Amino acid sequence: MPNGLYELPLLGQRLVGQGEILAGLAEAFGLMETVAIDVSAVAGNGAVAIAEGRLATKLRRDRAPVEMPLALVVEASGGSIQRLTNHLDARP
């Protein structure tokens, strides 16, 4: 993803370019003991795909795991991901 974009609106995160994306994801996954994404539905039109499902994670700082709805929006061009947006619904 040389010109890629990763967005996580819940945290106000917007990472641009391969180096920034790799560093940001390494930091995020470093906070987690476990993480799993269960995709329940996918729709797309060739250039854009939307997946919805659930995210389950156990953060190192918390005693109990959390689970929340999630939607992923992926935009591709030239055989590579140009934009990945991760929408999480973290309401109680």
DSSP file (Angstrom, degrees, kcal/mol; ACC not computed):
  #  RESIDUE AA STRUCTURE BP1 BP2  ACC     N-H-->O    O-->H-N    N-H-->O    O-->H-N    TCO  KAPPA ALPHA  PHI   PSI    X-CA   Y-CA   Z-CA
    1    1 A M    >         0   0    0      0, 0.0     3,-1.3     0, 0.0    17,-0.4   0.000 360.0 360.0 360.0  66.6    0.0    0.0    0.0
    2    2 A P  T 3   +     0   0    0      0, 0.0    16,-0.4     0, 0.0    17,-0.1   0.871 360.0  21.2 -60.6 -36.1    2.5    2.7   -1.0
    3    3 A N  T 3  S+     0   0    0     14,-0.2    79,-0.0    15,-0.1     0, 0.0   0.049 100.5 140.7-114.9  23.9   -0.2    5.3   -1.2
    4    4 A G    <   -     0   0    0     -3,-1.3    13,-2.9    12,-0.1     2,-0.4  -0.098  38.8-149.4 -70.9 165.1   -2.7    3.5    1.0
    5    5 A L  E     -Ab  16  83A   0     77,-1.1    79,-2.6    11,-0.2     2,-0.5  -0.997   7.7-169.9-137.2 128.5   -5.0    5.0    3.6
    6    6 A Y  E     -Ab  15  84A   0      9,-2.7     9,-3.1    -2,-0.4     2,-0.4  -0.987  12.0-171.2-119.6 126.6   -6.2    3.3    6.8
    7    7 A E  E     +Ab  14  85A   0     77,-2.8    79,-2.8    -2,-0.5     7,-0.2  -0.951  20.5 178.2-123.5 138.4   -9.0    5.0    8.8
    8    8 A L  E >>> -A   13   0A   0      5,-2.4     5,-2.0    -2,-0.4     3,-1.4  -0.746   9.2-176.0-132.4  83.4  -10.4    4.2   12.2
    9    9 A P  G >45S+     0   0    0      0, 0.0     3,-0.9     0, 0.0    78,-0.1   0.794  76.3  66.4 -55.7 -33.8  -13.1    6.9   12.8
   10   10 A L  G 345S+     0   0    0     76,-0.5    77,-0.1     1,-0.3    79,-0.0   0.872 114.0  31.6 -56.0 -37.4  -13.9    5.8   16.3
   11   11 A L  G <45S-     0   0    0     -3,-1.4    -1,-0.3     2,-0.1     3,-0.1   0.380 111.5-116.2-100.7   2.0  -10.4    6.8   17.5
   12   12 A G  T <<5 +     0   0    0     -3,-0.9     2,-0.4    -4,-0.6    -2,-0.1   0.785  63.1 155.3  68.1  26.0  -10.0    9.6   15.0
   13   13 A Q  E   < +A    8   0A   0     -5,-2.0    -5,-2.4     2,-0.0     2,-0.3  -0.705  21.3 171.2 -93.7 137.1   -7.1    7.7   13.4
   14   14 A R  E     -A    7   0A   0     -2,-0.4     2,-0.4    -7,-0.2    -7,-0.2  -0.875  10.1-171.4-143.7 107.7   -6.0    8.3    9.8
   15   15 A L  E     -A    6   0A   0     -9,-3.1    -9,-2.7    -2,-0.3     2,-0.4  -0.868   4.6-162.3-106.5 132.4   -2.8    6.5    8.7
   16   16 A V  E     +A    5   0A   0     -2,-0.4     4,-0.5   -11,-0.2   -11,-0.2  -0.951  49.5   8.5-121.1 129.9   -1.3    7.3    5.3
   17   17 A G  S  > S-     0   0    0    -13,-2.9     4,-2.5    -2,-0.4     5,-0.2   0.183  88.1 -78.5  86.4 155.1    1.3    5.3    3.5
   18   18 A Q  H  > S+     0   0    0    -17,-0.4     4,-2.8   -16,-0.4     5,-0.2   0.887 125.4  49.8 -58.0 -46.1    2.7    1.8    4.1
   19   19 A G  H  > S+     0   0    0      1,-0.2     4,-2.3     2,-0.2    -1,-0.2   0.928 114.2  43.8 -61.7 -47.0    5.2    2.8    6.9
   20   20 A E  H  > S+     0   0    0     -4,-0.5     4,-2.5     2,-0.2    -1,-0.2   0.890 115.2  49.6 -66.2 -40.1    2.6    4.8    8.9
   21   21 A I  H  X S+     0   0    0     -4,-2.5     4,-2.6     2,-0.2     5,-0.3   0.939 112.0  47.3 -65.0 -47.6    0.0    2.0    8.5
   22   22 A L  H  X S+     0   0    0     -4,-2.8     4,-2.2    -5,-0.2    -2,-0.2   0.914 114.5  46.7 -61.5 -43.2    2.4   -0.8    9.5
   23   23 A A  H  X S+     0   0    0     -4,-2.3     4,-2.1    -5,-0.2    -1,-0.2   0.912 113.7  48.2 -65.4 -43.0    3.6    1.2   12.6
   24   24 A G  H  X S+     0   0    0     -4,-2.5     4,-2.3     2,-0.2    -2,-0.2   0.904 113.5  46.0 -65.1 -42.6    0.0    2.1   13.6
   25   25 A L  H  X S+     0   0    0     -4,-2.6     4,-3.0     2,-0.2     5,-0.3   0.880 110.5  53.6 -69.5 -36.9   -1.3   -1.4   13.3
   26   26 A A  H  X S+     0   0    0     -4,-2.2     4,-1.4    -5,-0.3    -2,-0.2   0.912 111.3  46.8 -61.6 -41.6    1.8   -2.8   15.1
   27   27 A E  H  X S+     0   0    0     -4,-2.1     4,-0.7     2,-0.2    -2,-0.2   0.929 113.9  47.5 -64.9 -45.4    1.0   -0.4   18.0
   28   28 A A  H >< S+     0   0    0     -4,-2.3     3,-1.2     1,-0.2     4,-0.3   0.931 113.3  46.4 -63.1 -47.0   -2.7   -1.3   18.0
   29   29 A F  H >< S+     0   0    0     -4,-3.0     3,-1.1     1,-0.3    -1,-0.2   0.771 103.3  65.2 -69.5 -23.8   -2.1   -5.1   17.9
   30   30 A G  H 3< S+     0   0    0     -4,-1.4    -1,-0.3    -5,-0.3    -2,-0.2   0.728  97.2  56.3 -66.8 -21.7    0.5   -4.7   20.7
   31   31 A L  T << S+     0   0    0     -3,-1.2    29,-2.9    -4,-0.7    30,-0.4   0.569  98.7  79.4 -82.4 -10.2   -2.3   -3.6   23.0
   32   32 A M  E <   -C   59   0A   0     -3,-1.1    27,-0.3    -4,-0.3     3,-0.1  -0.812  52.3-170.0-108.1 137.6   -4.3   -6.8   22.4
   33   33 A E  E    S+     0   0A   0     25,-3.7     2,-0.3    -2,-0.4    26,-0.2   0.859  85.9   2.0 -81.1 -43.3   -3.8  -10.2   23.8
   34   34 A T  E     -C   58   0A   0     24,-1.1    24,-2.0     2,-0.0    -1,-0.4  -0.968  64.6-179.3-140.5 155.1   -6.3  -11.7   21.4
   35   35 A V  E     +C   57   0A   0     -2,-0.3     2,-0.3    22,-0.2    22,-0.2  -0.957   3.2 173.6-155.2 139.7   -8.4  -10.4   18.4
   36   36 A A  E     -C   56   0A   0     20,-2.6    20,-2.9    -2,-0.3     2,-0.5  -0.994  15.4-155.7-146.6 142.4  -10.8  -12.1   16.1
   37   37 A I  E     -C   55   0A   0     -2,-0.3     2,-0.6    18,-0.2    18,-0.2  -0.983   5.7-164.1-119.3 125.0  -13.1  -10.7   13.3
   38   38 A D  E     -C   54   0A   0     16,-2.6    16,-2.1    -2,-0.5     2,-0.5  -0.932  11.2-154.3-108.9 110.2  -16.2  -12.7   12.4
   39   39 A V  E     +C   53   0A   0     -2,-0.6    14,-0.3    14,-0.2     3,-0.1  -0.734  19.2 173.4 -88.9 126.9  -17.6  -11.6    9.0
   40   40 A S  E     +     0   0A   0     12,-2.8     2,-0.3    -2,-0.5    13,-0.2   0.641  65.1  16.5-106.8 -20.0  -21.3  -12.2    8.6
   41   41 A A  E     -C   52   0A   0     11,-1.7    11,-2.5     2,-0.0     2,-0.4  -0.988  56.3-171.8-155.6 144.7  -22.0  -10.4    5.3
   42   42 A V  E     +C   51   0A   0     -2,-0.3     2,-0.3     9,-0.2     9,-0.2  -0.999   7.4 172.8-138.3 138.2  -20.0   -9.0    2.3
   43   43 A A  E     +C   50   0A   0      7,-2.4     7,-3.4    -2,-0.4     2,-0.3  -0.987  10.2 159.2-140.4 149.4  -21.2   -6.9   -0.6
   44   44 A G  E     -C   49   0A   0     -2,-0.3     5,-0.2     5,-0.3    -2,-0.0  -0.988  37.8-148.1-162.2 169.8  -19.2   -5.2   -3.3
   45   45 A N        -     0   0    0      3,-2.3     2,-0.3    -2,-0.3     4,-0.1   0.176  65.5 -88.6-129.2  16.5  -19.2   -3.7   -6.8
   46   46 A G  S    S+     0   0    0      2,-0.4     3,-0.1     1,-0.1    30,-0.1  -0.410 123.8  42.0 107.7 -55.9  -15.6   -4.4   -8.0
   47   47 A A  S    S+     0   0    0     -2,-0.3    29,-2.7     1,-0.2     2,-0.4   0.700 118.4  40.6 -95.5 -23.5  -13.8   -1.4   -6.7
   48   48 A V  E     - D   0  75A   0     27,-0.2    -3,-2.3     2,-0.0    -2,-0.4  -0.987  61.9-176.5-131.1 135.9  -15.5   -1.1   -3.3
   49   49 A A  E     -CD  44  74A   0     25,-2.6    25,-3.0    -2,-0.4     2,-0.4  -0.981   7.8-160.7-129.9 145.2  -16.4   -3.9   -0.8
   50   50 A I  E     -CD  43  73A   0     -7,-3.4    -7,-2.4    -2,-0.4     2,-0.4  -0.992   8.9-175.3-125.4 129.9  -18.2   -3.6    2.5
   51   51 A A  E     -CD  42  72A   0     21,-2.6    21,-3.0    -2,-0.4     2,-0.4  -0.962   3.0-167.6-122.2 141.6  -18.1   -6.3    5.1
   52   52 A E  E     +CD  41  71A   0    -11,-2.5   -12,-2.8    -2,-0.4   -11,-1.7  -0.948  30.6 103.1-127.4 154.3  -20.0   -6.4    8.4
   53   53 A G  E     -CD  39  70A   0     17,-2.4    17,-2.3    -2,-0.4     2,-0.4  -0.873  61.6 -56.2 175.8-143.1  -19.6   -8.6   11.4
   54   54 A R  E     -CD  38  69A   0    -16,-2.1   -16,-2.6    -2,-0.3     2,-0.5  -0.979  27.5-146.9-136.0 145.3  -18.2   -8.6   14.9
   55   55 A L  E     -CD  37  68A   0     13,-3.0    13,-2.3    -2,-0.4     2,-0.4  -0.947  14.7-172.1-108.7 129.0  -14.9   -7.8   16.5
   56   56 A A  E     +CD  36  67A   0    -20,-2.9   -20,-2.6    -2,-0.5     2,-0.3  -0.990  16.4 160.0-120.7 129.2  -13.9   -9.7   19.6
   57   57 A T  E     -CD  35  66A   0      9,-2.7     9,-3.1    -2,-0.4     2,-0.5  -0.991  34.9-147.8-147.5 153.7  -10.7   -8.7   21.5
   58   58 A K  E     -C   34   0A   0    -24,-2.0   -25,-3.7    -2,-0.3   -24,-1.1  -0.961  24.4-151.5-121.1 108.8   -9.0   -8.9   24.8
   59   59 A L  E >   -C   32   0A   0     -2,-0.5     3,-1.1     5,-0.4   -27,-0.3  -0.565  18.5-126.7 -79.7 144.4   -7.0   -5.8   25.6
   60   60 A R  T 3  S+     0   0    0    -29,-2.9    -1,-0.1     1,-0.3   -28,-0.1   0.820 108.4  52.9 -59.9 -32.1   -4.0   -6.3   27.8
   61   61 A R  T 3  S+     0   0    0    -30,-0.4     2,-0.3     2,-0.0    -1,-0.3   0.641 101.1  72.5 -80.9 -14.4   -5.1   -3.5   30.1
   62   62 A D    <   -     0   0    0     -3,-1.1     0, 0.0     1,-0.1     0, 0.0  -0.728  67.3-145.9-106.7 151.2   -8.6   -4.9   30.7
   63   63 A R  S    S+     0   0    0     -2,-0.3    -1,-0.1     2,-0.1    -2,-0.0   0.865  84.7  46.9 -77.7 -37.7   -9.8   -7.9   32.7
   64   64 A A  S    S-     0   0    0      1,-0.1    -5,-0.4    -6,-0.0    -1,-0.1  -0.800  84.9-115.3-110.8 147.3  -12.6   -8.9   30.4
   65   65 A P        -     0   0    0      0, 0.0     2,-0.3     0, 0.0    -7,-0.3  -0.328  28.8-142.0 -69.8 161.1  -12.8   -9.3   26.6
   66   66 A V  E     -D   57   0A   0     -9,-3.1    -9,-2.7     2,-0.0     2,-0.4  -0.918  12.0-166.2-124.2 152.9  -15.0   -7.0   24.6
   67   67 A E  E     +D   56   0A   0     -2,-0.3   -11,-0.2   -11,-0.2   -13,-0.0  -0.999  14.8 164.3-138.4 139.1  -17.1   -7.7   21.5
   68   68 A M  E     -D   55   0A   0    -13,-2.3   -13,-3.0    -2,-0.4    22,-0.1  -0.995  40.2 -93.4-152.8 154.6  -18.7   -5.1   19.2
   69   69 A P  E     -D   54   0A   0      0, 0.0    20,-2.2     0, 0.0     2,-0.3  -0.351  45.4-172.8 -64.8 150.4  -20.3   -4.8   15.8
   70   70 A L  E     -DE  53  88A   0    -17,-2.3   -17,-2.4    18,-0.2     2,-0.4  -0.994  18.7-164.0-146.4 150.7  -17.9   -3.7   13.0
   71   71 A A  E     -DE  52  87A   0     16,-2.4    16,-3.2    -2,-0.3     2,-0.4  -0.999   9.3-159.4-133.4 135.8  -18.1   -2.7    9.3
   72   72 A L  E     -DE  51  86A   0    -21,-3.0   -21,-2.6    -2,-0.4     2,-0.5  -0.953   1.0-164.4-114.7 133.2  -15.1   -2.7    7.0
   73   73 A V  E     -DE  50  85A   0     12,-2.5    12,-2.7    -2,-0.4     2,-0.5  -0.980  10.0-171.8-117.3 122.8  -15.0   -0.6    3.8
   74   74 A V  E     -DE  49  84A   0    -25,-3.0   -25,-2.6    -2,-0.5     2,-0.5  -0.960   7.3-169.6-119.8 127.6  -12.3   -1.6    1.3
   75   75 A E  E     -DE  48  83A   0      8,-2.9     7,-3.0    -2,-0.5     8,-1.9  -0.973  13.2-173.4-115.6 128.3  -11.5    0.4   -1.8
   76   76 A A  E     + E   0  81A   0    -29,-2.7     2,-0.3    -2,-0.5     5,-0.2  -0.877  12.5 171.7-123.8 153.1   -9.1   -1.2   -4.3
   77   77 A S  E >   + E   0  80A   0      3,-2.4     3,-1.4    -2,-0.3    -2,-0.0  -0.950  69.5   7.4-156.4 137.8   -7.4    0.0   -7.5
   78   78 A G  T 3  S-     0   0    0     -2,-0.3     3,-0.1     1,-0.3    -2,-0.0   0.787 129.5 -57.3  62.0  27.9   -4.8   -1.6   -9.6
   79   79 A G  T 3  S+     0   0    0      1,-0.2     2,-0.3     0, 0.0    -1,-0.3   0.561 118.7  90.2  82.3   8.2   -4.9   -4.9   -7.7
   80   80 A S  E <  S- E   0  77A   0     -3,-1.4    -3,-2.4   -79,-0.0     2,-0.4  -0.952  82.9 -99.0-135.8 158.1   -4.1   -3.3   -4.3
   81   81 A I  E     + E   0  76A   0     -2,-0.3    -5,-0.3    -5,-0.2     3,-0.1  -0.593  33.7 176.3 -74.1 127.0   -6.0   -1.8   -1.4
   82   82 A Q  E     +     0   0A   0     -7,-3.0   -77,-1.1    -2,-0.4     2,-0.3   0.723  69.8  14.9 -99.3 -31.2   -6.0    2.0   -1.6
   83   83 A R  E     -bE   5  75A   0     -8,-1.9    -8,-2.9   -79,-0.2     2,-0.4  -0.981  56.7-176.5-150.3 132.5   -8.3    2.7    1.4
   84   84 A L  E     -bE   6  74A   0    -79,-2.6   -77,-2.8    -2,-0.3     2,-0.5  -0.987   8.7-171.7-129.9 121.0   -9.5    0.5    4.4
   85   85 A T  E     -bE   7  73A   0    -12,-2.7   -12,-2.5    -2,-0.4     2,-0.6  -0.960   6.9-160.0-117.2 130.3  -11.9    2.0    6.8
   86   86 A N  E     - E   0  72A   0    -79,-2.8     2,-0.6    -2,-0.5   -76,-0.5  -0.921   6.4-167.5-113.9 107.0  -12.8    0.2   10.0
   87   87 A H  E     - E   0  71A   0    -16,-3.2   -16,-2.4    -2,-0.6     2,-0.4  -0.856   7.1-172.6 -99.6 121.9  -16.0    1.3   11.7
   88   88 A L  E     - E   0  70A   0     -2,-0.6     2,-0.8   -18,-0.2   -18,-0.2  -0.910  20.0-148.3-114.1 141.2  -16.6    0.1   15.2
   89   89 A D        +     0   0    0    -20,-2.2    -2,-0.0    -2,-0.4   -19,-0.0  -0.848  26.9 166.3-107.1  94.0  -19.7    0.4   17.3
   90   90 A A        +     0   0    0     -2,-0.8    -1,-0.1   -22,-0.1   -23,-0.0   0.173  23.0 134.9 -97.2  17.2  -18.4    0.7   20.8
   91   91 A R              0   0    0      1,-0.1    -2,-0.1     0, 0.0     0, 0.0  -0.355 360.0 360.0 -67.0 149.8  -21.5    1.9   22.6
   92   92 A P              0   0    0      0, 0.0    -1,-0.1     0, 0.0    -2,-0.0   0.494 360.0 360.0 -65.6 360.0  -22.3    0.2   25.8
